[in-house]
Amino acid sequence: MSGSGTKKVVEAAAKATKSIDWDGMAKLLVSEEARKEFANLRRSFDEVNHALQTKFSQVISAGTEPIDWEYYRKGIGSRLVDMYKEAYESIEVPKYVDNVTPEYKPKFDALLVELKEAEQKSLKDSERLEKEIAEVQEMKKKISTMTADEYFEKHPELKKKFDDEIRNDYWGY
């Protein structure tokens, strides 16, 4: 089968698969025997479709086999075959030139660097927050039995603030 014929078969199989409403049809079945036969039909269809997809995708990906022009000359005639051969050989498939990757590769690499930095910052923040959570949980356990001196040991800035308020005779009102 030629490359374009193969492609048409694969496209037709893909369209057939997409257009079949298997679930909708299954809802219409009432007998157990019909459900079994329907399951067999669906399994057979899937096997054939898979075989088509596998077989023909390998042909397409491996490239097309060379055309045996002499075989067609015998069956069709040399004028028509020569015309097709000339048209076939005149086709030039352009090579893909990737202009996008060089433009975006540096941007992507820069984003990866930013991502790594953000990840490290996040890990540090997470570690700090874990410590704070542990401190708060410890404080929660001890708060009912803690003295003011023990509290101010952990929070010297509050002790300084209260001492300043007392020294300046500011009692909060």
Backbone torsions as a table, in degrees:
resi	resn	phi	psi	omega
1	MET	NA	139.8	-178.3
2	SER	-74.0	166.9	-177.1
3	GLY	-61.0	-42.7	-178.6
4	SER	-72.3	-33.3	176.4
5	GLY	-66.0	-40.5	177.6
6	THR	-61.9	-44.2	-179.3
7	LYS	-61.6	-39.3	179.7
8	LYS	-65.0	-39.4	179.5
9	VAL	-64.6	-44.7	-179.7
10	VAL	-64.0	-42.4	178.2
11	GLU	-63.9	-41.6	179.6
12	ALA	-63.8	-41.2	179.1
13	ALA	-64.1	-40.1	179.4
14	ALA	-65.6	-42.6	178.5
15	LYS	-64.1	-41.0	180.0
16	ALA	-62.0	-42.0	-179.2
17	THR	-63.9	-41.8	-177.9
18	LYS	-71.2	-32.5	-173.4
19	SER	-85.6	-11.1	-179.0
20	ILE	-86.1	125.4	177.9
21	ASP	-97.0	82.5	-176.9
22	TRP	-63.3	-42.2	-178.6
23	ASP	-65.5	-40.0	178.5
24	GLY	-63.2	-42.0	178.5
25	MET	-67.6	-38.5	-178.2
26	ALA	-63.2	-31.9	-179.9
27	LYS	-68.4	-23.0	-178.3
28	LEU	-81.0	-14.3	-176.6
29	LEU	-80.3	137.2	-177.3
30	VAL	-112.5	-33.6	-176.8
31	SER	-93.7	155.8	179.5
32	GLU	-67.3	-36.9	179.2
33	GLU	-63.8	-41.0	178.1
34	ALA	-64.3	-38.8	178.6
35	ARG	-64.0	-41.1	178.8
36	LYS	-63.5	-46.5	179.6
37	GLU	-63.5	-38.7	178.7
38	PHE	-64.8	-41.0	178.3
39	ALA	-63.6	-40.4	176.7
40	ASN	-63.4	-41.9	178.3
41	LEU	-61.7	-45.8	-178.4
42	ARG	-65.0	-42.9	178.8
43	ARG	-62.4	-43.9	179.0
44	SER	-62.8	-43.5	178.7
45	PHE	-60.3	-45.5	-179.7
46	ASP	-62.9	-39.1	179.0
47	GLU	-64.7	-45.9	179.6
48	VAL	-64.6	-44.8	180.0
49	ASN	-61.6	-42.8	178.5
50	HIS	-63.0	-42.3	178.9
51	ALA	-62.2	-43.6	178.0
52	LEU	-61.8	-48.0	-179.2
53	GLN	-60.1	-46.2	-177.3
54	THR	-66.6	-51.1	-176.4
55	LYS	-62.5	-50.0	-174.0
56	PHE	-79.3	-26.2	175.8
57	SER	-69.2	-31.4	176.5
58	GLN	-68.4	-38.6	178.9
59	VAL	-65.1	-43.6	-178.7
60	ILE	-67.0	-45.2	-177.3
61	SER	-70.3	-31.0	-179.1
62	ALA	-78.6	-10.0	-176.0
63	GLY	95.2	159.4	-178.3
64	THR	-80.6	149.3	176.9
65	GLU	-74.7	151.6	178.8
66	PRO	-62.2	143.4	-177.9
67	ILE	-80.4	133.6	177.4
68	ASP	-88.6	88.6	-175.7
69	TRP	-65.1	-33.0	-179.0
70	GLU	-64.9	-37.5	178.3
71	TYR	-59.4	-44.6	-179.3
72	TYR	-72.9	-30.9	177.8
73	ARG	-62.1	-38.4	-179.4
74	LYS	-65.3	-39.4	-174.6
75	GLY	-89.3	-30.9	-172.9
76	ILE	-108.3	-42.4	-175.6
77	GLY	127.3	147.2	-171.3
78	SER	-73.8	-32.7	-178.4
79	ARG	-61.4	-49.7	-177.7
80	LEU	-67.6	-41.4	179.7
81	VAL	-65.1	-41.5	178.6
82	ASP	-62.8	-39.0	178.4
83	MET	-62.9	-45.4	178.2
84	TYR	-65.4	-40.4	-179.7
85	LYS	-63.4	-43.5	178.7
86	GLU	-62.4	-43.3	179.2
87	ALA	-66.2	-39.2	-179.5
88	TYR	-65.2	-43.1	-177.7
89	GLU	-74.4	-19.2	-180.0
90	SER	-83.1	-9.9	179.7
91	ILE	-72.5	128.2	176.4
92	GLU	-116.9	119.7	178.3
93	VAL	-90.6	118.6	-178.0
94	PRO	-68.3	144.9	176.5
95	LYS	-78.9	141.6	178.9
96	TYR	-77.9	126.5	176.4
97	VAL	-111.3	119.0	-177.1
98	ASP	-84.3	104.4	177.4
99	ASN	-98.2	-13.2	-174.1
100	VAL	-83.0	-45.3	-175.6
101	THR	-58.3	-47.1	179.8
102	PRO	-60.5	-31.0	-179.4
103	GLU	-72.7	-39.9	-173.5
104	TYR	-98.2	-14.2	-179.5
105	LYS	-59.0	-47.4	177.8
106	PRO	-62.2	-37.7	178.4
107	LYS	-64.7	-42.4	179.4
108	PHE	-64.4	-44.1	178.9
109	ASP	-61.8	-40.3	177.9
110	ALA	-63.7	-39.2	177.7
111	LEU	-65.5	-36.1	177.3
112	LEU	-64.5	-39.7	177.5
113	VAL	-63.5	-45.4	177.5
114	GLU	-60.2	-40.3	179.5
115	LEU	-61.3	-45.0	179.2
116	LYS	-62.9	-41.7	178.7
117	GLU	-63.8	-44.1	179.6
118	ALA	-64.6	-36.6	178.1
119	GLU	-63.8	-45.0	179.5
120	GLN	-63.2	-42.8	178.8
121	LYS	-63.1	-41.6	179.4
122	SER	-63.4	-40.8	178.8
123	LEU	-64.8	-40.0	177.7
124	LYS	-65.1	-44.7	178.3
125	ASP	-62.0	-40.9	179.2
126	SER	-62.2	-42.6	179.1
127	GLU	-63.5	-44.0	178.6
128	ARG	-62.2	-43.6	-179.7
129	LEU	-66.1	-36.6	176.3
130	GLU	-60.4	-42.2	178.5
131	LYS	-64.1	-43.3	179.2
132	GLU	-62.5	-41.6	178.9
133	ILE	-61.8	-43.5	179.2
134	ALA	-62.3	-41.5	178.5
135	GLU	-63.1	-44.3	-179.4
136	VAL	-64.6	-41.4	178.8
137	GLN	-65.3	-38.7	176.8
138	GLU	-64.6	-43.4	179.5
139	MET	-62.8	-39.6	180.0
140	LYS	-61.3	-38.7	179.6
141	LYS	-69.6	-37.1	-172.9
142	LYS	-94.5	-9.8	-170.2
143	ILE	-59.2	-34.4	-176.6
144	SER	-73.6	-20.6	-178.4
145	THR	-114.0	2.5	-174.7
146	MET	-81.3	140.9	175.3
147	THR	-89.8	166.2	178.6
148	ALA	-62.7	-39.5	179.8
149	ASP	-62.7	-40.8	178.5
150	GLU	-65.0	-39.7	178.6
151	TYR	-65.0	-44.0	-178.3
152	PHE	-70.2	-22.4	174.0
153	GLU	-62.7	-40.0	-179.2
154	LYS	-80.4	-24.5	-177.3
155	HIS	-129.4	73.8	-177.2
156	PRO	-65.5	-26.1	179.4
157	GLU	-65.7	-35.2	177.0
158	LEU	-70.1	-37.8	177.7
159	LYS	-61.0	-44.2	179.2
160	LYS	-62.2	-42.6	-179.4
161	LYS	-62.8	-46.4	179.4
162	PHE	-64.7	-41.8	178.4
163	ASP	-60.9	-41.3	177.8
164	ASP	-64.3	-40.9	179.3
165	GLU	-64.2	-41.1	179.9
166	ILE	-67.5	-44.9	179.8
167	ARG	-60.9	-38.0	-178.2
168	ASN	-90.4	7.8	177.8
169	ASP	57.3	40.5	175.5
170	TYR	-108.1	112.2	-174.1
171	TRP	-105.4	18.3	174.2
172	GLY	88.6	7.6	175.7
173	TYR	-140.1	NA	NA
